């Protein structure tokens, strides 16, 4: 028995969404779990949130994470939102299997949502059971923590519990609940929900709230709603550029999965590329490749256009003038994305200065990688060894090492202009190019062991490696190795 079990976990909630945005949510309660068990507790994140990991790691904490007890000060609610799903608009989606417990101010004075995911039906469940299976819960925990360690803005997992019950999908599966932490859960689709109803006053309320919470600097702008749009587009451009630099494919860039804060959210059919192929699609339901790797920057602009549409009445009373201003802002998004992307790619190949030919140099490498079916992650990681006199590890990744050699000579000539010691450049590159990513086959191995065998060891071992993605560790070689050849392409599923 834990000595702290009699102490009730204290969250010190300050629930501004519930307080400020009446009509944007429905209050409801979680469905109790019959025999919950705590599988994972993110103690580092708990401390960051100003919570006590010891009291959370108790029967009282378990009751909260399972949805059996609402913590003191919480106001459980399901948020309303709409969304374009694969291009088609659905006017009402909302939290169909999630409950926002409330908000806390963390140790860095940031406001953070704490939400249960998989806690049962809500008024937005649309015929679903509102529950989650263990596999998708563990996937979101794992990928979110990996993305955080890689330096990508992301929602994170505070805890994962099994419920003791079954959820029925194609087959009965063990049920689970994820406790998710986010800067907020406001989405592009949240704005669309009220705009589609012609409720411009509600859109204004939401925009004012989002400005105060996420982009307070825009409040002083001459046109703060236009400045808000620019700020959201900037954060989204930076986010997608980060995804592209690590070979991450979100899989469902629907407007209901794009946060106003610029965090990655909803790790359903997401995955990381092995061999570099711009047309890579993992999601089983993305049959036309809408959200393929190479399309993500284009979808970024498409989604921002949908946000802009909701803000037209706010930007200027004259609709034509508002559309013109928002269109001009939208047209800057791709240039903004390319600036972020190229800056990131420069660091990946060790460049510390800017040159007009750098874009061509990066694109040439990607072309050689594509033609040579080279592993995306390992090419960038092993480039640093080339600077230390050993080109073999990088060369052997290419079907045609000669094509790589031609590019490498041009790269060395470009590095010479920077006049940096090769060893220092190699060290810098190894701090931005991971050796460990969530390799799809290793993720599946870990999830299968946890779900089918109730063996969490493969999961926790993988999580440990992914939590330090830049630190190469002897004995962890299998986590860095590409997937063995498979006759059929890897597919992911939404997990709902």
VENZIDA-V769809 format. One record per residue. PHI is phi in whole degrees, 0 to 359 (* if undefined). PSI is psi in whole degrees, -180 to 180 (none if undefined). OMEGA is omega in radians with two decimals (* if undefined). Layout:
phi=PHI psi=PSI omega=OMEGA
phi=PHI psi=PSI omega=OMEGA
This chain:
phi=* psi=128 omega=3.11
phi=290 psi=131 omega=-3.08
phi=296 psi=-20 omega=-3.09
phi=263 psi=6 omega=-3.02
phi=296 psi=-25 omega=-3.13
phi=280 psi=-10 omega=-3.13
phi=269 psi=123 omega=-3.10
phi=283 psi=129 omega=3.11
phi=303 psi=137 omega=-3.05
phi=246 psi=123 omega=-3.06
phi=255 psi=-20 omega=-3.12
phi=53 psi=55 omega=-3.09
phi=294 psi=145 omega=2.98
phi=223 psi=95 omega=-2.85
phi=265 psi=81 omega=-3.04
phi=289 psi=-33 omega=-3.14
phi=297 psi=-49 omega=3.13
phi=296 psi=-35 omega=-3.08
phi=285 psi=-35 omega=-2.96
phi=259 psi=-22 omega=-2.93
phi=235 psi=58 omega=3.08
phi=298 psi=135 omega=-3.09
phi=95 psi=-4 omega=3.13
phi=259 psi=5 omega=-3.05
phi=200 psi=169 omega=3.03
phi=235 psi=127 omega=3.08
phi=288 psi=136 omega=3.09
phi=198 psi=174 omega=-3.07
phi=242 psi=157 omega=3.08
phi=287 psi=155 omega=3.00
phi=278 psi=127 omega=-3.10
phi=298 psi=144 omega=3.04
phi=273 psi=142 omega=-3.01
phi=282 psi=-36 omega=-3.13
phi=210 psi=70 omega=-3.02
phi=290 psi=153 omega=3.09
phi=218 psi=131 omega=3.13
phi=281 psi=118 omega=3.11
phi=266 psi=-43 omega=-3.03
phi=218 psi=137 omega=3.03
phi=228 psi=122 omega=-3.11
phi=273 psi=89 omega=-3.03
phi=292 psi=-35 omega=3.11
phi=298 psi=-45 omega=3.13
phi=292 psi=-39 omega=3.11
phi=303 psi=-45 omega=-3.14
phi=294 psi=-38 omega=3.10
phi=298 psi=-34 omega=-3.14
phi=278 psi=-2 omega=-3.10
phi=79 psi=21 omega=3.14
phi=258 psi=160 omega=-3.13
phi=264 psi=110 omega=-3.12
phi=300 psi=-30 omega=-3.10
phi=292 psi=-45 omega=-3.13
phi=287 psi=-27 omega=3.07
phi=289 psi=-33 omega=-3.13
phi=275 psi=65 omega=-3.02
phi=206 psi=175 omega=3.07
phi=297 psi=-35 omega=3.12
phi=293 psi=-41 omega=3.09
phi=294 psi=-43 omega=3.12
phi=301 psi=-41 omega=-3.13
phi=298 psi=-35 omega=3.11
phi=288 psi=-48 omega=-3.09
phi=293 psi=-25 omega=3.11
phi=274 psi=-10 omega=-3.10
phi=85 psi=11 omega=-3.12
phi=279 psi=-25 omega=-3.14
phi=223 psi=132 omega=3.05
phi=275 psi=126 omega=-3.12
phi=295 psi=154 omega=-3.13
phi=304 psi=130 omega=3.11
phi=91 psi=-7 omega=3.14
phi=280 psi=155 omega=3.08
phi=227 psi=79 omega=-3.02
phi=302 psi=131 omega=-3.11
phi=208 psi=152 omega=3.04
phi=254 psi=126 omega=-3.08
phi=276 psi=146 omega=3.09
phi=269 psi=138 omega=2.96
phi=199 psi=163 omega=3.07
phi=246 psi=-164 omega=3.06
phi=170 psi=149 omega=2.93
phi=273 psi=118 omega=3.14
phi=250 psi=111 omega=-3.06
phi=53 psi=37 omega=3.06
phi=93 psi=-15 omega=-3.14
phi=260 psi=134 omega=-3.05
phi=274 psi=130 omega=3.02
phi=245 psi=115 omega=-2.99
phi=289 psi=-20 omega=3.08
phi=221 psi=116 omega=3.00
phi=243 psi=-90 omega=3.10
phi=84 psi=174 omega=-3.13
phi=287 psi=94 omega=-3.12
phi=275 psi=-14 omega=3.10
phi=212 psi=28 omega=-3.13
phi=223 psi=151 omega=3.09
phi=226 psi=125 omega=3.00
phi=281 psi=115 omega=3.11
phi=286 psi=-37 omega=-3.11
phi=159 psi=-171 omega=-3.09
phi=236 psi=145 omega=3.04
phi=235 psi=158 omega=3.02
phi=260 psi=120 omega=-3.00
phi=276 psi=-176 omega=-3.04
phi=293 psi=-17 omega=3.09
phi=257 psi=18 omega=3.07
phi=65 psi=28 omega=3.07
phi=259 psi=141 omega=3.10
phi=279 psi=130 omega=-3.09
phi=228 psi=135 omega=3.02
phi=283 psi=145 omega=2.95
phi=239 psi=121 omega=-2.99
phi=228 psi=140 omega=2.97
phi=268 psi=136 omega=3.12
phi=236 psi=122 omega=-3.08
phi=98 psi=20 omega=-3.01
phi=266 psi=11 omega=3.03
phi=114 psi=179 omega=-3.03
phi=295 psi=147 omega=3.01
phi=228 psi=173 omega=3.08
phi=298 psi=-12 omega=3.14
phi=258 psi=11 omega=-3.02
phi=288 psi=-19 omega=3.04
phi=52 psi=45 omega=3.09
phi=90 psi=-9 omega=3.10
phi=279 psi=169 omega=-3.13
phi=271 psi=-7 omega=3.10
phi=73 psi=9 omega=-3.07
phi=254 psi=171 omega=3.14
phi=230 psi=147 omega=3.06
phi=272 psi=159 omega=-3.06
phi=299 psi=-43 omega=-3.08
phi=304 psi=-55 omega=3.11
phi=298 psi=-34 omega=3.09
phi=296 psi=-46 omega=3.13
phi=293 psi=-36 omega=3.10
phi=299 psi=-46 omega=-3.13
phi=295 psi=-39 omega=3.09
phi=300 psi=-50 omega=-3.05
phi=294 psi=-51 omega=-3.06
phi=292 psi=-39 omega=3.11
phi=299 psi=-43 omega=3.12
phi=291 psi=-35 omega=3.07
phi=296 psi=-47 omega=3.14
phi=299 psi=-41 omega=3.09
phi=301 psi=-45 omega=-3.14
phi=294 psi=-28 omega=3.10
phi=280 psi=-5 omega=3.11
phi=85 psi=21 omega=-3.14
phi=261 psi=129 omega=3.09
phi=304 psi=130 omega=-3.01
phi=201 psi=153 omega=2.85
phi=293 psi=159 omega=-3.12
phi=226 psi=167 omega=-3.14
phi=253 psi=129 omega=3.07
phi=269 psi=-35 omega=-3.11
phi=200 psi=157 omega=3.00
phi=225 psi=131 omega=3.12
phi=230 psi=149 omega=2.93
phi=269 psi=150 omega=-3.03
phi=266 psi=-16 omega=-3.04
phi=86 psi=-4 omega=3.11
phi=247 psi=178 omega=3.13
phi=249 psi=148 omega=2.96
phi=247 psi=145 omega=-3.02
phi=253 psi=112 omega=3.04
phi=245 psi=-127 omega=3.02
phi=295 psi=-34 omega=3.06
phi=224 psi=161 omega=3.05
phi=295 psi=135 omega=-3.11
phi=228 psi=151 omega=3.09
phi=297 psi=134 omega=3.14
phi=277 psi=155 omega=-3.13
phi=206 psi=162 omega=3.07
phi=229 psi=133 omega=3.07
phi=257 psi=136 omega=2.97
phi=261 psi=113 omega=-3.02
phi=253 psi=143 omega=-3.14
phi=241 psi=133 omega=-3.11
phi=215 psi=157 omega=3.01
phi=300 psi=-37 omega=2.87
phi=188 psi=170 omega=3.09
phi=251 psi=22 omega=3.09
phi=284 psi=130 omega=-3.03
phi=240 psi=166 omega=2.97
phi=305 psi=-40 omega=3.14
phi=296 psi=-23 omega=3.07
phi=294 psi=-42 omega=3.07
phi=294 psi=-40 omega=-3.12
phi=296 psi=-33 omega=-3.10
phi=303 psi=-46 omega=-3.07
phi=274 psi=-33 omega=3.09
phi=297 psi=-39 omega=-3.13
phi=295 psi=-23 omega=3.12
phi=267 psi=3 omega=-3.13
phi=72 psi=20 omega=-3.09
phi=265 psi=74 omega=-3.09
phi=299 psi=-33 omega=3.12
phi=296 psi=-37 omega=3.10
phi=292 psi=-40 omega=3.09
phi=300 psi=-41 omega=3.12
phi=296 psi=-44 omega=3.10
phi=303 psi=-45 omega=-3.12
phi=294 psi=-43 omega=3.13
phi=297 psi=-43 omega=3.12
phi=299 psi=-42 omega=3.12
phi=296 psi=-46 omega=-3.11
phi=295 psi=-37 omega=3.09
phi=297 psi=-48 omega=-3.13
phi=299 psi=-41 omega=-3.04
phi=281 psi=-41 omega=-2.97
phi=248 psi=-33 omega=-3.03
phi=225 psi=60 omega=-3.06
phi=300 psi=-25 omega=-3.14
phi=295 psi=-26 omega=-3.11
phi=285 psi=-14 omega=-3.10
phi=296 psi=-25 omega=-3.11
phi=267 psi=-1 omega=-3.13
phi=290 psi=156 omega=3.13
phi=302 psi=-42 omega=3.04
phi=236 psi=94 omega=-2.96
phi=288 psi=-23 omega=3.09
phi=286 psi=-37 omega=3.05
phi=292 psi=-40 omega=3.09
phi=296 psi=-36 omega=3.08
phi=297 psi=-46 omega=3.10
phi=302 psi=-46 omega=3.12
phi=302 psi=-41 omega=-3.09
phi=292 psi=-42 omega=3.11
phi=295 psi=-44 omega=3.13
phi=299 psi=-39 omega=3.11
phi=297 psi=-46 omega=-3.11
phi=293 psi=-37 omega=3.10
phi=290 psi=-38 omega=3.10
phi=297 psi=-43 omega=3.12
phi=296 psi=-39 omega=-3.13
phi=295 psi=-50 omega=-3.11
phi=295 psi=-35 omega=3.07
phi=299 psi=-39 omega=3.09
phi=294 psi=-43 omega=3.09
phi=304 psi=-48 omega=-3.07
phi=295 psi=-33 omega=-3.08
phi=287 psi=-17 omega=3.12
phi=246 psi=6 omega=3.11
phi=74 psi=27 omega=-3.11
phi=271 psi=135 omega=3.10
phi=240 psi=115 omega=-3.06
phi=293 psi=-45 omega=3.06
phi=96 psi=-32 omega=3.11
phi=219 psi=72 omega=3.14
phi=279 psi=47 omega=3.03
phi=291 psi=156 omega=-3.09
phi=294 psi=-21 omega=3.08
phi=280 psi=-5 omega=3.10
phi=249 psi=13 omega=3.13
phi=247 psi=115 omega=-3.09
phi=277 psi=147 omega=3.06
phi=294 psi=-29 omega=-3.09
phi=287 psi=-19 omega=-3.09
phi=88 psi=22 omega=3.05
phi=263 psi=149 omega=2.99
phi=288 psi=134 omega=-3.12
phi=220 psi=151 omega=3.03
phi=68 psi=85 omega=-3.11
phi=268 psi=67 omega=3.10
phi=278 psi=-95 omega=-3.11
phi=272 psi=34 omega=3.12
phi=283 psi=160 omega=3.07
phi=191 psi=166 omega=3.07
phi=254 psi=142 omega=3.07
phi=294 psi=145 omega=2.88
phi=268 psi=-96 omega=3.07
phi=294 psi=142 omega=-3.10
phi=289 psi=119 omega=3.10
phi=210 psi=108 omega=-3.03
phi=302 psi=-27 omega=-3.11
phi=273 psi=10 omega=-3.06
phi=300 psi=130 omega=3.05
phi=230 psi=133 omega=3.11
phi=252 psi=-31 omega=-3.02
phi=295 psi=130 omega=-3.12
phi=294 psi=-23 omega=-3.10
phi=262 psi=-4 omega=3.12
phi=270 psi=68 omega=-2.98
phi=290 psi=-20 omega=-3.14
phi=254 psi=5 omega=3.09
phi=71 psi=26 omega=3.14
phi=304 psi=-41 omega=-3.06
phi=253 psi=33 omega=3.04
phi=299 psi=160 omega=-3.12
phi=311 psi=-53 omega=-3.05
phi=290 psi=-18 omega=-3.12
phi=274 psi=-12 omega=-3.03
phi=302 psi=-41 omega=3.10
phi=296 psi=-35 omega=3.13
phi=290 psi=-39 omega=3.10
phi=292 psi=-31 omega=3.02
phi=308 psi=-52 omega=-3.14
phi=294 psi=-39 omega=3.13
phi=300 psi=-46 omega=3.13
phi=294 psi=-39 omega=3.11
phi=293 psi=-30 omega=3.04
phi=297 psi=-38 omega=3.13
phi=293 psi=-38 omega=3.07
phi=295 psi=-44 omega=-3.14
phi=302 psi=-39 omega=3.13
phi=301 psi=-36 omega=-3.11
phi=287 psi=-21 omega=-3.04
phi=264 psi=-3 omega=-3.07
phi=308 psi=-48 omega=-3.11
phi=293 psi=-20 omega=-3.08
phi=273 psi=-34 omega=-2.99
phi=290 psi=-49 omega=3.06
phi=213 psi=147 omega=3.05
phi=297 psi=-32 omega=3.10
phi=280 psi=113 omega=-3.04
phi=299 psi=-43 omega=-3.12
phi=298 psi=-41 omega=3.13
phi=295 psi=-41 omega=3.13
phi=296 psi=-44 omega=3.14
phi=297 psi=-41 omega=3.13
phi=298 psi=-46 omega=-3.12
phi=295 psi=-43 omega=-3.14
phi=291 psi=-35 omega=3.10
phi=296 psi=-42 omega=3.10
phi=297 psi=-40 omega=3.10
phi=294 psi=-41 omega=-3.14
phi=296 psi=-37 omega=-3.11
phi=291 psi=-14 omega=3.09
phi=274 psi=-12 omega=-2.99
phi=295 psi=-44 omega=-3.11
phi=294 psi=-39 omega=3.08
phi=296 psi=-40 omega=3.11
phi=297 psi=-48 omega=3.10
phi=303 psi=-47 omega=-3.08
phi=297 psi=-35 omega=3.09
phi=295 psi=-47 omega=3.10
phi=298 psi=-44 omega=-3.09
phi=296 psi=-47 omega=-3.10
phi=294 psi=-38 omega=3.09
phi=300 psi=-42 omega=3.12
phi=294 psi=-41 omega=-3.13
phi=291 psi=-33 omega=3.05
phi=302 psi=-46 omega=-3.13
phi=295 psi=-33 omega=-3.12
phi=293 psi=-29 omega=3.11
phi=255 psi=17 omega=2.93
phi=84 psi=16 omega=-3.12
phi=273 psi=132 omega=-3.13
phi=252 psi=-6 omega=3.08
phi=233 psi=175 omega=-3.13
phi=250 psi=141 omega=3.11
phi=222 psi=146 omega=-3.08
phi=298 psi=-24 omega=-3.10
phi=266 psi=5 omega=-3.06
phi=295 psi=-39 omega=3.13
phi=300 psi=-45 omega=3.12
phi=297 psi=-39 omega=3.14
phi=297 psi=-45 omega=3.13
phi=295 psi=-47 omega=-3.12
phi=296 psi=-34 omega=3.09
phi=295 psi=-41 omega=3.09
phi=299 psi=-45 omega=-3.14
phi=298 psi=-38 omega=3.10
phi=296 psi=-42 omega=3.11
phi=295 psi=-39 omega=3.10
phi=296 psi=-44 omega=-3.13
phi=296 psi=-47 omega=-3.13
phi=296 psi=-33 omega=-3.10
phi=266 psi=9 omega=-3.10
phi=43 psi=48 omega=-3.08
phi=273 psi=149 omega=-3.14
phi=290 psi=125 omega=-3.03
phi=300 psi=-52 omega=-3.07
phi=294 psi=-45 omega=-3.04
phi=288 psi=-31 omega=3.10
phi=301 psi=-51 omega=-3.10
phi=294 psi=-38 omega=3.13
phi=294 psi=-42 omega=-3.04
phi=277 psi=-10 omega=3.04
phi=302 psi=-34 omega=-3.12
phi=297 psi=-32 omega=3.11
phi=293 psi=-31 omega=3.08
phi=299 psi=-38 omega=3.13
phi=291 psi=-23 omega=3.14
phi=265 psi=13 omega=3.02
phi=97 psi=4 omega=-3.12
phi=234 psi=95 omega=-3.10
phi=276 psi=-13 omega=-3.03
phi=302 psi=-46 omega=-3.10
phi=302 psi=-36 omega=3.10
phi=283 psi=-45 omega=-3.07
phi=301 psi=-39 omega=-3.03
phi=288 psi=-7 omega=3.09
phi=281 psi=-13 omega=-3.03
phi=255 psi=140 omega=3.03
phi=299 psi=-36 omega=3.11
phi=238 psi=89 omega=-3.11
phi=300 psi=-24 omega=-3.14
phi=298 psi=-39 omega=3.10
phi=296 psi=-37 omega=3.07
phi=294 psi=-41 omega=-3.12
phi=301 psi=-41 omega=3.13
phi=297 psi=-44 omega=3.11
phi=295 psi=-42 omega=-3.07
phi=299 psi=-36 omega=3.11
phi=296 psi=-42 omega=3.09
phi=296 psi=-39 omega=3.12
phi=297 psi=-46 omega=3.12
phi=299 psi=-39 omega=3.10
phi=297 psi=-40 omega=3.13
phi=292 psi=-41 omega=3.12
phi=298 psi=-33 omega=-3.12
phi=299 psi=-30 omega=3.12
phi=293 psi=-27 omega=-3.13
phi=283 psi=-21 omega=3.08
phi=56 psi=40 omega=3.08
phi=256 psi=144 omega=3.08
phi=300 psi=133 omega=-3.09
phi=304 psi=-38 omega=-3.11
phi=294 psi=-39 omega=3.12
phi=293 psi=-40 omega=3.10
phi=297 psi=-42 omega=3.13
phi=299 psi=-42 omega=3.13
phi=296 psi=-41 omega=3.12
phi=297 psi=-43 omega=3.13
phi=298 psi=-38 omega=-3.12
phi=288 psi=-13 omega=3.07
phi=271 psi=-10 omega=3.12
phi=241 psi=-16 omega=3.13
phi=254 psi=108 omega=-3.06
phi=291 psi=152 omega=2.95
phi=265 psi=-28 omega=-3.12
phi=243 psi=124 omega=2.96
phi=234 psi=168 omega=3.09
phi=288 psi=82 omega=3.10
phi=302 psi=133 omega=-2.98
phi=302 psi=-40 omega=-3.10
phi=290 psi=-32 omega=3.10
phi=286 psi=-36 omega=3.06
phi=298 psi=-46 omega=-3.14
phi=296 psi=-40 omega=3.08
phi=301 psi=-46 omega=-3.11
phi=294 psi=-42 omega=-3.13
phi=291 psi=-39 omega=3.12
phi=296 psi=-42 omega=3.13
phi=297 psi=-42 omega=-3.11
phi=291 psi=-43 omega=-3.04
phi=279 psi=-45 omega=-3.02
phi=274 psi=-32 omega=-3.04
phi=246 psi=-4 omega=-3.07
phi=56 psi=36 omega=-3.14
phi=248 psi=107 omega=-3.10
phi=272 psi=-6 omega=-3.06
phi=301 psi=-48 omega=3.11
phi=301 psi=-35 omega=3.13
phi=293 psi=-49 omega=-3.09
phi=292 psi=-33 omega=3.08
phi=294 psi=-43 omega=3.12
phi=295 psi=-43 omega=3.11
phi=301 psi=-41 omega=3.14
phi=297 psi=-42 omega=3.13
phi=294 psi=-43 omega=-3.09
phi=289 psi=-21 omega=3.14
phi=287 psi=-14 omega=3.09
phi=226 psi=69 omega=-2.92
phi=289 psi=-15 omega=-3.09
phi=260 psi=-5 omega=-3.05
phi=257 psi=104 omega=-3.11
phi=289 psi=128 omega=-3.06
phi=237 psi=130 omega=3.07
phi=298 psi=131 omega=-3.09
phi=103 psi=-13 omega=-3.13
phi=258 psi=19 omega=-3.05
phi=303 psi=-36 omega=-3.08
phi=294 psi=-24 omega=3.13
phi=285 psi=-19 omega=3.14
phi=265 psi=-18 omega=-3.02
phi=286 psi=140 omega=3.06
phi=297 psi=163 omega=3.14
phi=295 psi=145 omega=3.01
phi=296 psi=158 omega=-3.12
phi=302 psi=136 omega=3.09
phi=234 psi=139 omega=-3.11
phi=291 psi=-30 omega=3.12
phi=244 psi=143 omega=-3.13
phi=297 psi=150 omega=3.09
phi=292 psi=136 omega=3.10
phi=234 psi=147 omega=3.04
phi=240 psi=163 omega=-3.05
phi=227 psi=158 omega=-3.06
phi=293 psi=-32 omega=3.09
phi=78 psi=14 omega=3.14
phi=273 psi=none omega=*
